[in-house]
């Protein structure tokens, strides 16, 4: 009796259809046999009720009688596809478990993933992860790993050889077959594997290839476009050089304020695109205020806030363990944006530029705070190597200029290990030391800088960079970070800063359950990392309080446009240079 299959009775409308002269009993039996053949594997789901049940793909399968809804305290003996599992689904070893016990998924909000007690509430033994696949549902289109219930069930069934049943489940959704189309190559490769390790090998081989594989994923939704725009965050030159190779063509327009001491007003120079406005216009926008009000009305709870802040380092370790060097693009724009960096690469420009970084018998020193895997530092080192080899005349004219000393630090041990390996492969001749440091702790940066050196004793630096770093901190810790930076700068040394500006589109697309504070624009991403959006006067106040003098602080506006999709979004950044008083 325990294994008896539940019989789903036809509706009144279906019974009426079957009683018509055109429909025979034989036809009805044939349709039942067809339905049975397509549902040979039991599928089930748990629902934490964190999402709208009207839009839940798993709930829709339940209404069609294709999936069973489990109570939260009800056990499941088959394979469960859970984001907290540690083993990847294996076509060979897991097929028997699935065909005998079934395949289940867990429906919960991706935004509340860290707060969902899977193992404490749910009863199962065989948890599995799905390998790399791309979502096709309208909400998460183009996002890797973030599949809906029906996509996860269909993927699991397809991988173990039940492609007909997978297709049958997806038939209930207008976008369903797009999932198979987008992932056909990977699903076929996974289904031919004999073990979990083989599946991971296929995944690593695919993810390690250039973006040729991803080019087949045409941008058909706003979420996919936004994901692509994130990759083009600040790389104008790179986006222009690669746009012809992609369906998603991006053109960028960057405008600076003429008066760096006043809140920037940016008017568009393009005649057919007058919609780039100043910050005051953004603040008065009723649409933007409505979005912000919704965010404030559904904030992260207090317990989760404390957990996010306490586990900041762990969350960044998880981020780099998962993404490695693949997530961020190398930042080749920094020497163009900061003249202080340009003079490192071109020593002969010192006398032509109003920059007070000395070039004497002491080497110029630079520190990148929040180095990650080297997306800023590695392009800079490559420039230094090229200039060192090519500009022999400059070296003869300025023989007293030493080789720059380069330092880098990050809160993530994993990121520091990766950047050390990358530095050795790019510029083994240039001295560069990377070390772990939590800059949110008072006095930590100076102490870590000294501890990282064995053959030199550099305690004060010419340049320190904070490129998209301060926004990743808890707001009360930001002033501590800036004071740490000031403590390692020489008198006359400079801080180069760039980060997200208030009302950047990235802020506006944060959903419910992501905002941390009602009075400050601080947010938590789905992976547990933090984000903040700065206002110019706020940053100026913090710089002055930390003991630095402001050289300039200005908004940088960029308009990123998807020509094919006729979508244009405004990017707002804040860029500043501050100096330690002599």
Beta strands, then each sheet from edge to edge (+ up, - down):
strand 1: 43-47
strand 2: 68-70
strand 3: 75-81
strand 4: 103-107
strand 5: 123-128
strand 6: 250-256
strand 7: 365-369
strand 8: 405-410
strand 9: 432-436
strand 10: 461-467
strand 11: 489-500
strand 12: 522-524
strand 13: 530-532
strand 14: 548-562
strand 15: 567-580
sheet 1: 2+ 1+ 4+ 3+ 5+
sheet 2: 6+ 14- 15+ 11- 10- 7- 8- 9-
sheet 3: 12+ 13-
end
